[in-house]
Amino acid sequence: MVDLSKTLLGQSTDYVDQYSPGLLYPLPRKVKRDELGIDSQRLPFKGVDIWNSYELSWLAPSGKPQVAVVEFSIPCDSANIIESKSFKLYLNSLNQSVFESPEQLEEVLVKDLSNVAGREVSVNILTLDQSLSISAGSENRQLIDSLDIDGFSYEVDPCLLTVSKGGVVEQQLVSHLLKTNCPVTGQPDWASLLIDYSGCAIDHEGLLRYIVSYRNHQDFHEQCVERIFIDIMERCAPEKLTVYARYTRRGGLDINPLRSTEADFLGNIRLSRQ
């Protein structure tokens, strides 16, 4: 087990404004995957963890502050996730650090984050005008939140997931009711959940109840999405499945894990709460 008490989450920390890559703290993915019965050497999914930072800043050689938005893509087959508070503190350590150009800063970010994750991390620094072009991605999806049901449970229960007999359907669903909690601080994390699948029709009432059942569940974002993916695969056996959570930002960062049976999947979209 990883001793989460040794992480920076929930601890009082000093603000460091000079480049400090040692602030980054890795968390092994294998621990939680073992709990779910996932073979880390033969993952049952493809995917990526997309992080967006809206508070990136550094100094040009003239001393003039620079600001930008930056996208990070961490492969799901990397050995580690990066603890979110350590990620934020690391980015803050750039605030009074001088870089010759955005390209030089990108190279530094790729090197540092890849070393901690255990696989090459993709980094894309965007001007504020460029960042506004990130597209929304839920307009054409079927919203299941309006279903008139009651009697919810707030303990994760995969048995709520069922399918109908019949032919194969393809559906693109969205719910804005996913809430999970940080396993260290207990603070709430809010997300919209996008589910694309083909196979026997998944019962929407059961799916919504299942999503709501995460309301008291404590895990990191990446681990919640992998649990949801595994539960849907085991209970509903779709031919194709993509599970994509778009979490709201905290401390200028949002984390958006995606797991899929497919090699091609949605990119860095932006939803209304982001």
Salt bridges, closest charged atoms under 4 A:
ASP34 OD2 - LYS30 NZ 2.80
GLU35 OE1 - LYS32 NZ 3.32
ASP49 OD2 - ARG29 NH2 2.81
ASP49 OD1 - ARG259 NH2 2.87
GLU55 OE1 - LYS88 NZ 2.33
ASP77 OD2 - ARG119 NH1 2.55
ASP112 OD1 - LYS111 NZ 2.92
ASP189 OD2 - HIS221 ND1 3.85
ASP189 OD1 - ARG250 NH2 2.77
ASP196 OD1 - ARG141 NH1 2.40
ASP219 OD1 - LYS32 NZ 3.15
ASP219 OD2 - HIS217 NE2 3.06
ASP219 OD2 - ARG227 NH2 3.98
GLU226 OE2 - ARG33 NH2 2.54
GLU226 OE2 - ARG259 NE 2.92
